[in-house]
């Protein structure tokens, strides 16, 4: 209670002085009272407690349990995370020591945390893109990302940008068949409007290395790509000095299943490949650095994502210094963040709003320079006015109601985040050096190292999802049984296993795709006049075990879109047999305790299969000592915590003649 009272004292104090001394959200103390004096007054009643005392108390409370196993957890990057951090955990960290000298140049410490609110419009339809862009700008967007793949004439460019004030709205061309052509058409539009191009802000998504990764080959060859980069750089520097012409699309790594360390390390390696190649052509690093835009995905690991952006800035500055920069501003990394596609789902899609909210908060607190939140319906349809509006309003709430933009460098000094930042930076730097030791990013991609390392992590994530060690609400756990999405699905991205390029391809995908295919196949099967597969829960015996396993089975089969018939529990085996025969289900699942299963199966399975020959009999659980006896009694399969969800459901779908999508 004393800690709670202390919190409210602090909150009341801060709120009072912000109200009395408003200054862009910054806390101003009375002239007669220093910060240290106020701290002494607030905390004098709390004695200092050394770490040894905390640890002693924790060990006592654990009552013999292993401290490391119980309280220390490992991230997928192999970083050990402690249950708590204190100021002493930051002592001696290279990252912290470096910040003492370079923080103003690396982080935005002198002003508010004002990121650019960007809305990306992926449609290639020029009319719809313009309509969505105008709506976005009118209702709060600072920038728009536009698809220019269908823009090949000045008339089309003019139609795409019609009504947009190009001196106020940042313009990003995120897709194009030819960026030099797109750039020329854009410059022509500026000239036709008699606008001063030197005040126009934005950029182009020109990233040859991402093309190599996604297509398995270069667009022509890398030398040609560098020549094209030179042209873009020279044109933009002369006529669009506030435009960024080199993109590093790190989001493709995370959306292919990478760790955050891999996203960081490989992104920095790609950027260094560009800087190295272009400085060899005579460009200075002070000219190049401000032209680079890093695009990172922001996923569900809240604090790690905050730390990732901080680590990225530290490492980028470290790389730029190796090129002997003269302008301190060259150390500043420009980061655009977008919410990850990897963890978004078709089923229960409104949960995507919750996912993108925490992801967007991570990016904002991590000091992203611009942010695009993906519409919640993007995994299965072309976003509409409503979903664009929700995505835009999420950022507006961050600003106007949560005031995340009113605090300079909000994560600075947080022991946990600072320690994570240092760990991520160290691991990502080691990966960066490993890639450089292989000859750089291009050689690492040609050898398949980058793709293989990401694939290993992706496969582990997919295995965790299949075993439900990781949860996608509404997809592999807690599905909405009556939800139907088939009629709403306009697009469905599949993982392309084939590799038609010269080199192995990176494979952006969604984690939920395998299970969604199963459920959509069930819906399509039913839409053609077939009966939805029915699962009858034969609940009997021990009440707590019966209900727990019934809940497990409901979630399990609901993930495939099967109809589940639950029951409150039968008083006798005969009563359950009669009820099951009356429903004539496709699958019967026995939900009871391990001790009761053998007798239950021996009495029920033969009678049920005699009445329903095609019936599939399944036991919820895996009683090791009784497996042989249960199989002998006619049990076909078992579902349990170690069951591979998609494999089990795919097997059952095949047995019932459901063709998979």
N, C-alpha and C positions, 0 to 999 in steps of 0.2 A: 504493500500500500504506500509505503514511503516513496518508492520509485515512481509510482503513478502520480503522487502528489508533486514530486520533483518535476516530472514531465509537464504537468499543467502549469507549474510555476514558470518554467522556461517558456512554454507556449504563450502564457498570458503576458509575460514580460516582452517577448518578441512582438506579439500582436499590438500591445499598447504603444510601443515606440515606433512601430511601422505606421500606426494610425496618426500618432502625434508628429512624426518626423518623416513624412513620405519623401523618398528620394530614389525613384526608380526601383523600389522594392528592396533597397539596401537598408540594413539596420544601422541607425545612428544613435549612439549613446549620448546622454547629457554631457555637456562640456566638462562638468566637475567630476565625472565618473569614467574611468578607463575600463576597457574590457576585462583586464585582469582583476581589477577591484570588484567588478560585478560578479565575475566567476567565483572569487573568494567568498563573496556574500552568499551566493546561491549554493555552493557546494561545501561550505565550512562544516555543516552538520554531518557530512558523510565522510567517515575516515577512509584513507587509502587502503585498499586491499591488494596485497601482492598476488601475482599469478600463482605462486606456490600454494596459497590458501585456497584459491579457486579450484586448483587441480585436486587438492586434498579433499575438498567437499564433493567434487564430482566423483572421485574414486569411491568415496563412502556411499554416495547415492547409487552407484552402479551395482553395489552389493556383489562384487566378484566378477561381474561381466567384463569381457575384454574391451578396454577403452578404445583401441584402434578399430575393432570390428563394429562396435556399437555407435561410435560418434564420429569417426573419420570416414569420409566418403571420397571416392575417386571419380573424377569427371572422365568423360570418354577420351579426353586428351591425356589422361594419366596424371592429372594434377590432384594432389591430395588437399582436401578442404577440411579445415578444423572446425569444431563446433562454435568457436568464438575467437575473436581477434582483439588485440590490445595495441596501444601505441608502440610498445616494444617490438611488435612483429614487423614494423616498418624500418627498424634500425638496420643500417648497413645495406639496404637494397640499392642496387645500381640504378634502378629506375627512379627512386626517390632522390638520390644524389644528383642525378642528371637534371631532374626537374628544378632543383634549386637554382641552376644556372640558366636553363633554357625554357622554363615554363611560359613566359609571356610570348615567346616566338612559336611554341608548339601548340599551346592551348589558348582558347579565347578567355583570358582572365580579366580583361579590362572593361568589359561591357556585358550587357545582358545576353542571354542564350537564345538569340533570335535565329532560328533555322528557317529555311525557305519551305513553305508549304507547297508541295508539288503534287499534281495529279497526272498520272500517266494514262493516256488514252491509246489503247493498243489497236483499235479497229483501223483497218486500211480504207474504210469508206470515208471519203473526203467530207461529204456533207454531214454525216453523223459525227465525225471527229470534230469538225468545227462547232457543231451545236453543243457537244459535250464540253469543249474547251471554253466556249463563251459562258456556259452555265457555271463552270468551275471558277473562272475568273470573277464573275459577278458575285459569287457567294464565298469568296475568301481565299482562293488559291493565288499564290504568288507566282507560280510557274506551272507550265504544262509540258508534258512529254508527248510528242506526236509521232505517229507512224507515217513516214514519207515514202513508203515503198511504191505507192501508186502515183506519186507526184513526179511527173516527167516534163511538165510544161509550166511556163510562167502562170498561165491561167489557172492551173490546178493548185499551184502554190498560193496564189492570191485567194482562191476559194477556201483553202485550208486555214488561212490566217485572217480571213475576213472578220472585221469588227474587233480584233484584238489589238490593244495598244502595245506595240512592240517595244516602246521605250519604258514601259512599266512592268510588263509581264515577262518573266524569264522564259525563253523558248529553248526546249531541248528536242532535237531530232533523234529519237531512240531507235529508229529502224529505217534503212534506206537501201536501195539497190546500188546506188552510187552516191557516196557522200560528197565528192567534188561537185557533182551535178546539183545535189540538194543545196549545197552551200551557195553555188552561183545563182540558183533560182531565188534563194532567200535574200541574197544581196540585191538582186534585181528588184524584189518586192520593196526592200527598204529604200532603194533609189526612186522607185515609182511613187512612193509615199513622201519623198523628200525628207526622210528622217536622218538624223545624225547617227550613223552606225556605231560610233565610238561609245555611245551610252547603252547600247543594246547588250543584254546579258543572256547567257545560256550556254549551249554547247552541242556537240554532235557525239554520237556513240560509236566512234571509229576505234575498233579494237581487233586488229588482225589476229592476235593470239587466241582470242575467244573464238574467232571463226575457225581457226585450226583445231581447237579442242572440240567444237561442236560438229564440225563437218569431216574431221579426219584428214584434212588437207588444207593447204594454203589457198587463198584466193589469188591465183596465179603463182606467186612465190614471195618469200619474205623481202627480198631486195626490192621487188616492185611495190610491196606494201610500205616499205620505208620511204621510197620515192613519193608515194602518194601522201604519206604523212608529212613529208617536207613541203609538198605543195599546199596542203591544208594549213600547216603551221604558218607558212609565209603569207598566205592569203588572209588568214584570220588575224595574224599579228598586225597587218597593215590596215585592215578595214573593220575588224571586230575584236579589238584588244581585250574585251571583257568576256569573250567566248572561250570555252575550253574545247580543245580539239583532239585530245588523247584520252581514251576511256580504258579503265581497267575493271572488268566486270567480275569482281570476286563473288558476286551472288550466284554465279553458275556453279561454283564449287559447293557452296552450302546446299543449293537446291539439287545437287547430285548426291548428297549424303555425306559431305565432308565434315570433319571436326572444325571447330573454330580456329584451331592452330593451323590446320591445312588451308583454310580460307585465307588466313592472314599471310602465311608463309608463301603460298603460291601466288597470291595477288602481288605481293611485294617483289617476287621474282619476275613476274610479268612486267611490272612497272620498270624494274631495273633493266630488263632487256630493251625496253624502249629508250630509256635514258642513255644507256651505254651505246646503242646503235646510232642515236641521233647526235650525241656529243662527238662521236667519231666523224660525223658529217660536218662538224664545225659549230653546232649550236651550243650555247652556254647553258649550264644547268640552271642559272637564274632566269633564263628565257624559257626553258622547258617546264620547270617545276610548276609554275602557275597555270600551265595549259593542261595539267593532268587532273582527271576526275576519277576518283575511286568509287565504285558502286558495290556496297556490301549488302548482303541479306541480313535481316534481323530476325532471329528465330526465337524459340520459346524459353531459352535458358536466360532468364531475366538479368541476373547480376553478371553473368559471364559475357553477355552481349554488351553491357555497359563497359566492362573492362576491355573487351575486344577493341572497341573504337579508341579507347585511350591508348592501348598498346600499339595500335596501328600508327597513331600520330608519333609516338616515341620512335618507332622503328623507321618510319619514313624519314624523319629528321636525321636519324643516324646514317641512313643511306645517302641522303643528299649531301651531308657533310663530307662524305668520301670523295665527292666531285669538286671539293674546294669552292663551295658557294661563297659569294661575297655579300649577297643580300639576305639578311636574317629572315625576311618574309618568305624566302624560298623553302624554309623548313616547314611551313604550314601546309598540312595536307587538306585537300578539299574532299569531303566525304558526302556522298549521297547514299542514303539508306532506303531500302524498300522491305516491306514485310515479306518473310520467306514464303515461297510456294510449297516447299517440301512437306509441311505439316498441315496443309489445308485439305478440307474434305468436302465431298459432295453431299453425304448424308449428315443430317443435323447441321445444316450450313450456317445457321445463325451463331453457332459456337465459334465460327471463324471470326466473328466480330470481337469476341472475347480474346481470342488469340492475337489478333492484330492490335488490340488495345495495349496489351502488355508489351508486345514487340515494339510498337511505336513509342511507348514510354521509355523503353531501354535506349532506343536510338536518340531520343530527345535528351535524356539525362546523360548519355554518353557523348553529347555535343556533336551530333551530326550537323552538317552544314545545310543539307536539304533532306526531305523525307517524303516518300510516297507510300501511303497505306493502300494496299490492294483491296478492291471491293470484295465483299464476302462471297459473292456468287461467281467469282472469276474461274474457279476450278471446273465449272460445268456450263457456263453460258457467257454470252457477251454482256458485260455489265450494263445496267440500265440507269435511268435517272435516280432511282431510289438508292441503289447500291453505291453509286458514285457519291451521292449526297452523304450517306452514312460514313463512308471512308473519309470524306473531306471534313465532316463535322467532328470526327474523332480527334483530328489535329486541332481544330478550333477549340475544342473543350480543353485540350492540353494547354492551350495558350490562355484562353479567356476565363476559364474556371479553375484550372489547376495551377496556372501561373508557372509552368515549367520553363517558360522563356524569360522569367524575371530574375533568374539566379545565375550568376556567372560561375561557370565550371562547377556544377552542382555536386559531382561525385568526388571532388577533391577533398582529401583528408579522411575519407571513409576507410577505416582500416581493412575491412574485408575486401572492398573493391580495389583498393590500392595494392593489396597483396596478390589478388587475382590478376591484376594488370601486369605486375612484375612476372608472375608465373607464365602468363600467356606470351608476354614479350620474349622471355627467355626461350621458351619452346618454339615459338614461331621463328625466332632468329636462328636457332639451330637448324630448323628445316630450310630456311632461306640459304644458309651457308652450305647445306648439303646439296641443294639444287645448283648453287653456283659452282660447287666442286665438280658437278657433272657436266659443266660447260654452259650452264644457264638454262633458262626456262624452255627454250626451243628444243634443246637436246634432251631435256627431261621429259618433254611431251613426246618427242619422237621415239624415245626408248620405252614409253608407256609407263614410266615411273609415276607421274602425276595421276594418271587415270587409275592405275592399279592401287595406289595408296588410298584414293578416295573410294574405290570400289570395295576394298576390304572393310572400311568403316561403314559404308552403305549396307553391305550384307549383314553386318552385325546389328545395325539399327533395324533392319527388316526382320531379322531373327527375333530381336527383342519385341518387336510389334506383334509378330506371329504368336509368340508365347505370352503376350500381354504383360510383359515386364514394363513396357512403355505403353501408355494409354492414349488413344485417340477417341475422345468422348463421342459417342454416337456412331462410331465405325467399328472398332474392335472391342468396345466395352460400352455397356449401357445404351444399346441401340433403341431408337423409337420404333416399336414393332409395326405400327400402322403407317409409317412414313413411306410415301411413294415418290420417287424422283425421276423415273424413266421419262415421263413426258416433259420434264424440265431440263433434261440434259441436252444441250445443243452441241457441246464439244466434249470429247473424252480423250485426254492425252494418254497414250500408251508408251511404255518403255520399249524402245526399239532395240532388240537384241542384236540385230544385224549390224555389221561394220563394213560399209562399202567404201570408206576412204582409205587412203594410203596408211594412215596411222589410226590407232585405237581412239574411239570417240569418248568424250565425256557424255554422261547420260542424265541430264536433268529430268526429274520425275517427281511424283508425289508418293509419299510413304503409304498412303491408304489405297492406292490404285488396285492392288491385287484383291482385296476384300470387296471393294466397290464393284469390280467386274463380276464377282460371284453374285452379289445382291442384285445388280442390274440384270444379270442373266435370269435370275429367278423372276423378276418383274416381267421381263420380255416373254418368258415361258408362260406365265399366267395370262399375259395380254393376248396370247394366241389361243385362248380357250381352255388351257390346261388348269387343273386344280393346283392351288398353292400347296406345296408340301406341308403336311401337318405333323407336328411333334406332340405326342401325348405324354405328359409327365405323370408317371405312376408313383405317387407320393405315398409312402407307407412307413410306419414304425417310428423310430426316434424323432421327436418333433424338431429339435434344433438342427440335426443333420439333414432331415428331410427338407426343411425350408431353405437351408443354406445351399443344398445341392440343386434344389428346384430353381433358386435364383441364378445359380451358376449356369444351369442348362438353358434357362430362358435367354440370358445374355448371349450364350454361345450360339444357339441356333438363330436367334434374332439377327445376328450379324450377317446371315445369308438371306434374310428376308423370309424365312420359314414362319409359318403360323404356329404358335405355341399354345397348347391347351393345358393350362395349369389346373391344379386341383387342391383343395384344402387338406387332403390327407384321408386315405381310406382306412376304415376300421378293420377290414378284413381283406385278405388277398383276393378272395372270391368277388368281393364288391368291386375291387379295382379291375379285375379281369372283365367283369360284365360291363363296366363303364367304358373301358378301352375298346372292347368289341363293338359297342354301340357307336363309337366315334369312327371306327375303322381308319386309324391314322396310318401314315407312311412309316413313321418312326415312333418307337416307344422308349422312353428314358426312365429307368428305375432310379428313384431318388430316395435313398434310405441310408442307414449306417453300414459300415463294412461288415459288422457282425451279423446283420440280418440279410445281406445280399444273397448268400448261397441258398438259403431256404426259400427266399422270395423268388429267385430265378427258377429253381427246380419246380416250384409249384405253378408259376405264372407263364414262363416262356413257352413251353410246349403247347399249352392250351391256347395262348394268343396266336402262335404261328399256325396252329391247326385251323383257327378261324380266319386268320388273315395271312395267307401263304407268303406274300411279298413283304411282310413286316420286317423292319430292321430293328433289332433289339440292342439297346445301348445302356450301359451302366455309368452313372455319374460318379466318378471316383476311380481309384485304381488299387483295390485290395490285393496286394501282391500274393499273399498266401492262398487266395481263393481264385486266382485268375483261371487256372486250368479247369477247376470245377465249374466255374461260371461259363466258360467257353463250351464245355461238355454239355451244359444245360441248354445251350442254344444262344448265348449272348454273342453278338457279332462284334461289338467294339466297346471302347471305354473313352470317356472324355474326362479330363482332369487338368490341373494347373500346368502340367508339362505338355499338354497336347498342343500341336502346331495348328492354330486356328484355321488359316486358309487351306492348308493341306487336308485337314479333316473335313472341312466343308466342301472342298472341291471333290473329294472322294464320294461323299454322300450325294452331291449334285449329279455326278456321273451315274451313280446307281439309280437315280430317279429319272434319268434321261433328259436332264437339263443341259442343252448345248451352251457352252461358255462363250461369252462375248470375245 
